[in-house]
Amino acid sequence: APPELPGTEDPRRLASLALATARRMSSARPRFSLELFKFATYLSIPIAMTVAFAANPENLETIIKRHAYVVYPPEGPKPPTNAEMKKIVEANRKKRKV
C-alpha cells in the first residue's frame, strides 16, 4: 500500500488539503496573460519583419549590403573554351615535334 500523507487520516483534513491545492492551482490564472503576451510576441515579430521586407525589397538589399559578411575576391580570368583549348594542345604538340 502507498504511504499515507501526514494529515490525510481525517476526511475533513483531506478536504481542506484538496481545497488548498485547488486554490494554488487557480493562482496560475494570472500567468495565462503573460503566456498569451509571450506567444503573441513570438508570432507577431517574425510576421512584422517579413511584411516589412516583403513590402519593400530595397530594405532587404540595403541590410544585406550593409552587413556583407562574405567578401568575394574580384573575378579572375575565365578558363579557355573547348576550341581555344584544342588550339593550345595542338600548339604544344607542334612544339614537342620540332
mmCIF file of the C-alpha atoms, coordinates in Angstrom:
data_MODEL
# 
_entry.id   MODEL 
# 
loop_
_atom_site.group_PDB 
_atom_site.id 
_atom_site.type_symbol 
_atom_site.label_atom_id 
_atom_site.label_alt_id 
_atom_site.label_comp_id 
_atom_site.label_asym_id 
_atom_site.label_entity_id 
_atom_site.label_seq_id 
_atom_site.pdbx_PDB_ins_code 
_atom_site.Cartn_x 
_atom_site.Cartn_y 
_atom_site.Cartn_z 
_atom_site.occupancy 
_atom_site.B_iso_or_equiv 
_atom_site.pdbx_formal_charge 
_atom_site.auth_seq_id 
_atom_site.auth_comp_id 
_atom_site.auth_asym_id 
_atom_site.auth_atom_id 
_atom_site.pdbx_PDB_model_num 
ATOM 1  C CA . ALA A 1 1  ? 0.000   0.000  0.000   1.00 0.00 ? 1  ALA A CA 1 
ATOM 2  C CA . PRO A 1 2  ? 1.265   3.528  -0.733  1.00 0.00 ? 2  PRO A CA 1 
ATOM 3  C CA . PRO A 1 3  ? 2.413   5.517  2.283   1.00 0.00 ? 3  PRO A CA 1 
ATOM 4  C CA . GLU A 1 4  ? -0.162  7.890  3.740   1.00 0.00 ? 4  GLU A CA 1 
ATOM 5  C CA . LEU A 1 5  ? 0.475   11.603 3.610   1.00 0.00 ? 5  LEU A CA 1 
ATOM 6  C CA . PRO A 1 6  ? 0.529   13.299 7.006   1.00 0.00 ? 6  PRO A CA 1 
ATOM 7  C CA . GLY A 1 7  ? -2.836  14.802 7.863   1.00 0.00 ? 7  GLY A CA 1 
ATOM 8  C CA . THR A 1 8  ? -4.870  12.632 5.461   1.00 0.00 ? 8  THR A CA 1 
ATOM 9  C CA . GLU A 1 9  ? -6.292  10.342 8.108   1.00 0.00 ? 9  GLU A CA 1 
ATOM 10 C CA . ASP A 1 10 ? -9.134  12.762 8.832   1.00 0.00 ? 10 ASP A CA 1 
ATOM 11 C CA . PRO A 1 11 ? -11.596 13.230 5.908   1.00 0.00 ? 11 PRO A CA 1 
ATOM 12 C CA . ARG A 1 12 ? -12.107 16.899 6.822   1.00 0.00 ? 12 ARG A CA 1 
ATOM 13 C CA . ARG A 1 13 ? -8.347  17.470 6.774   1.00 0.00 ? 13 ARG A CA 1 
ATOM 14 C CA . LEU A 1 14 ? -8.172  15.736 3.389   1.00 0.00 ? 14 LEU A CA 1 
ATOM 15 C CA . ALA A 1 15 ? -10.899 18.034 2.045   1.00 0.00 ? 15 ALA A CA 1 
ATOM 16 C CA . SER A 1 16 ? -9.071  21.123 3.299   1.00 0.00 ? 16 SER A CA 1 
ATOM 17 C CA . LEU A 1 17 ? -5.825  19.928 1.645   1.00 0.00 ? 17 LEU A CA 1 
ATOM 18 C CA . ALA A 1 18 ? -7.704  19.406 -1.625  1.00 0.00 ? 18 ALA A CA 1 
ATOM 19 C CA . LEU A 1 19 ? -9.216  22.894 -1.350  1.00 0.00 ? 19 LEU A CA 1 
ATOM 20 C CA . ALA A 1 20 ? -5.795  24.440 -0.656  1.00 0.00 ? 20 ALA A CA 1 
ATOM 21 C CA . THR A 1 21 ? -4.333  22.618 -3.645  1.00 0.00 ? 21 THR A CA 1 
ATOM 22 C CA . ALA A 1 22 ? -7.183  23.837 -5.862  1.00 0.00 ? 22 ALA A CA 1 
ATOM 23 C CA . ARG A 1 23 ? -6.592  27.405 -4.706  1.00 0.00 ? 23 ARG A CA 1 
ATOM 24 C CA . ARG A 1 24 ? -2.895  27.145 -5.510  1.00 0.00 ? 24 ARG A CA 1 
ATOM 25 C CA . MET A 1 25 ? -3.713  25.803 -8.954  1.00 0.00 ? 25 MET A CA 1 
ATOM 26 C CA . SER A 1 26 ? -6.177  28.616 -9.599  1.00 0.00 ? 26 SER A CA 1 
ATOM 27 C CA . SER A 1 27 ? -3.463  31.148 -8.739  1.00 0.00 ? 27 SER A CA 1 
ATOM 28 C CA . ALA A 1 28 ? -1.850  30.138 -12.038 1.00 0.00 ? 28 ALA A CA 1 
ATOM 29 C CA . ARG A 1 29 ? -4.601  32.080 -13.817 1.00 0.00 ? 29 ARG A CA 1 
ATOM 30 C CA . PRO A 1 30 ? -2.752  35.440 -13.806 1.00 0.00 ? 30 PRO A CA 1 
ATOM 31 C CA . ARG A 1 31 ? 0.199   33.757 -15.567 1.00 0.00 ? 31 ARG A CA 1 
ATOM 32 C CA . PHE A 1 32 ? -2.084  32.994 -18.506 1.00 0.00 ? 32 PHE A CA 1 
ATOM 33 C CA . SER A 1 33 ? -1.955  36.624 -19.624 1.00 0.00 ? 33 SER A CA 1 
ATOM 34 C CA . LEU A 1 34 ? 1.860   36.558 -19.504 1.00 0.00 ? 34 LEU A CA 1 
ATOM 35 C CA . GLU A 1 35 ? 1.961   33.390 -21.582 1.00 0.00 ? 35 GLU A CA 1 
ATOM 36 C CA . LEU A 1 36 ? -0.504  34.911 -24.031 1.00 0.00 ? 36 LEU A CA 1 
ATOM 37 C CA . PHE A 1 37 ? 1.677   38.017 -24.345 1.00 0.00 ? 37 PHE A CA 1 
ATOM 38 C CA . LYS A 1 38 ? 4.811   35.927 -24.950 1.00 0.00 ? 38 LYS A CA 1 
ATOM 39 C CA . PHE A 1 39 ? 3.041   33.804 -27.560 1.00 0.00 ? 39 PHE A CA 1 
ATOM 40 C CA . ALA A 1 40 ? 1.680   36.876 -29.352 1.00 0.00 ? 40 ALA A CA 1 
ATOM 41 C CA . THR A 1 41 ? 5.153   38.431 -29.369 1.00 0.00 ? 41 THR A CA 1 
ATOM 42 C CA . TYR A 1 42 ? 6.689   35.197 -30.616 1.00 0.00 ? 42 TYR A CA 1 
ATOM 43 C CA . LEU A 1 43 ? 4.298   35.196 -33.571 1.00 0.00 ? 43 LEU A CA 1 
ATOM 44 C CA . SER A 1 44 ? 3.997   38.895 -34.343 1.00 0.00 ? 44 SER A CA 1 
ATOM 45 C CA . ILE A 1 45 ? 7.688   39.859 -34.545 1.00 0.00 ? 45 ILE A CA 1 
ATOM 46 C CA . PRO A 1 46 ? 8.624   37.441 -37.368 1.00 0.00 ? 46 PRO A CA 1 
ATOM 47 C CA . ILE A 1 47 ? 5.414   38.261 -39.226 1.00 0.00 ? 47 ILE A CA 1 
ATOM 48 C CA . ALA A 1 48 ? 6.060   42.009 -38.901 1.00 0.00 ? 48 ALA A CA 1 
ATOM 49 C CA . MET A 1 49 ? 9.649   41.616 -40.102 1.00 0.00 ? 49 MET A CA 1 
ATOM 50 C CA . THR A 1 50 ? 8.523   39.537 -43.074 1.00 0.00 ? 50 THR A CA 1 
ATOM 51 C CA . VAL A 1 51 ? 5.917   42.124 -44.046 1.00 0.00 ? 51 VAL A CA 1 
ATOM 52 C CA . ALA A 1 52 ? 8.452   44.952 -43.674 1.00 0.00 ? 52 ALA A CA 1 
ATOM 53 C CA . PHE A 1 53 ? 10.900  43.298 -46.050 1.00 0.00 ? 53 PHE A CA 1 
ATOM 54 C CA . ALA A 1 54 ? 8.361   41.806 -48.465 1.00 0.00 ? 54 ALA A CA 1 
ATOM 55 C CA . ALA A 1 55 ? 6.607   45.147 -48.930 1.00 0.00 ? 55 ALA A CA 1 
ATOM 56 C CA . ASN A 1 56 ? 9.853   46.912 -49.879 1.00 0.00 ? 56 ASN A CA 1 
ATOM 57 C CA . PRO A 1 57 ? 12.655  44.624 -51.126 1.00 0.00 ? 57 PRO A CA 1 
ATOM 58 C CA . GLU A 1 58 ? 15.077  47.558 -51.194 1.00 0.00 ? 58 GLU A CA 1 
ATOM 59 C CA . ASN A 1 59 ? 15.117  47.401 -47.377 1.00 0.00 ? 59 ASN A CA 1 
ATOM 60 C CA . LEU A 1 60 ? 16.440  43.860 -47.533 1.00 0.00 ? 60 LEU A CA 1 
ATOM 61 C CA . GLU A 1 61 ? 19.043  44.770 -50.157 1.00 0.00 ? 61 GLU A CA 1 
ATOM 62 C CA . THR A 1 62 ? 20.240  47.692 -48.038 1.00 0.00 ? 62 THR A CA 1 
ATOM 63 C CA . ILE A 1 63 ? 20.685  45.490 -44.982 1.00 0.00 ? 63 ILE A CA 1 
ATOM 64 C CA . ILE A 1 64 ? 22.472  42.786 -46.962 1.00 0.00 ? 64 ILE A CA 1 
ATOM 65 C CA . LYS A 1 65 ? 24.873  45.323 -48.478 1.00 0.00 ? 65 LYS A CA 1 
ATOM 66 C CA . ARG A 1 66 ? 25.496  46.980 -45.104 1.00 0.00 ? 66 ARG A CA 1 
ATOM 67 C CA . HIS A 1 67 ? 26.342  43.665 -43.422 1.00 0.00 ? 67 HIS A CA 1 
ATOM 68 C CA . ALA A 1 68 ? 28.420  41.946 -46.082 1.00 0.00 ? 68 ALA A CA 1 
ATOM 69 C CA . TYR A 1 69 ? 29.863  39.057 -44.103 1.00 0.00 ? 69 TYR A CA 1 
ATOM 70 C CA . VAL A 1 70 ? 31.362  37.328 -47.141 1.00 0.00 ? 70 VAL A CA 1 
ATOM 71 C CA . VAL A 1 71 ? 33.515  39.474 -49.390 1.00 0.00 ? 71 VAL A CA 1 
ATOM 72 C CA . TYR A 1 72 ? 34.317  37.644 -52.583 1.00 0.00 ? 72 TYR A CA 1 
ATOM 73 C CA . PRO A 1 73 ? 37.574  38.366 -54.440 1.00 0.00 ? 73 PRO A CA 1 
ATOM 74 C CA . PRO A 1 74 ? 37.383  40.010 -57.853 1.00 0.00 ? 74 PRO A CA 1 
ATOM 75 C CA . GLU A 1 75 ? 36.657  37.668 -60.735 1.00 0.00 ? 75 GLU A CA 1 
ATOM 76 C CA . GLY A 1 76 ? 39.771  36.187 -62.332 1.00 0.00 ? 76 GLY A CA 1 
ATOM 77 C CA . PRO A 1 77 ? 40.389  35.320 -65.965 1.00 0.00 ? 77 PRO A CA 1 
ATOM 78 C CA . LYS A 1 78 ? 37.933  32.884 -67.491 1.00 0.00 ? 78 LYS A CA 1 
ATOM 79 C CA . PRO A 1 79 ? 39.194  29.427 -68.468 1.00 0.00 ? 79 PRO A CA 1 
ATOM 80 C CA . PRO A 1 80 ? 39.678  28.781 -72.179 1.00 0.00 ? 80 PRO A CA 1 
ATOM 81 C CA . THR A 1 81 ? 36.801  27.428 -74.220 1.00 0.00 ? 81 THR A CA 1 
ATOM 82 C CA . ASN A 1 82 ? 36.948  23.989 -75.877 1.00 0.00 ? 82 ASN A CA 1 
ATOM 83 C CA . ALA A 1 83 ? 38.057  25.463 -79.206 1.00 0.00 ? 83 ALA A CA 1 
ATOM 84 C CA . GLU A 1 84 ? 40.792  27.547 -77.561 1.00 0.00 ? 84 GLU A CA 1 
ATOM 85 C CA . MET A 1 85 ? 41.941  24.528 -75.548 1.00 0.00 ? 85 MET A CA 1 
ATOM 86 C CA . LYS A 1 86 ? 42.259  22.442 -78.717 1.00 0.00 ? 86 LYS A CA 1 
ATOM 87 C CA . LYS A 1 87 ? 44.426  25.181 -80.282 1.00 0.00 ? 87 LYS A CA 1 
ATOM 88 C CA . ILE A 1 88 ? 46.664  25.262 -77.193 1.00 0.00 ? 88 ILE A CA 1 
ATOM 89 C CA . VAL A 1 89 ? 47.056  21.464 -77.225 1.00 0.00 ? 89 VAL A CA 1 
ATOM 90 C CA . GLU A 1 90 ? 47.906  21.482 -80.954 1.00 0.00 ? 90 GLU A CA 1 
ATOM 91 C CA . ALA A 1 91 ? 50.453  24.258 -80.434 1.00 0.00 ? 91 ALA A CA 1 
ATOM 92 C CA . ASN A 1 92 ? 52.086  22.254 -77.610 1.00 0.00 ? 92 ASN A CA 1 
ATOM 93 C CA . ARG A 1 93 ? 52.226  19.122 -79.804 1.00 0.00 ? 93 ARG A CA 1 
ATOM 94 C CA . LYS A 1 94 ? 53.897  21.086 -82.614 1.00 0.00 ? 94 LYS A CA 1 
ATOM 95 C CA . LYS A 1 95 ? 56.497  22.456 -80.150 1.00 0.00 ? 95 LYS A CA 1 
ATOM 96 C CA . ARG A 1 96 ? 57.345  18.924 -78.978 1.00 0.00 ? 96 ARG A CA 1 
ATOM 97 C CA . LYS A 1 97 ? 57.754  17.590 -82.534 1.00 0.00 ? 97 LYS A CA 1 
ATOM 98 C CA . VAL A 1 98 ? 60.088  20.410 -83.567 1.00 0.00 ? 98 VAL A CA 1 
# 
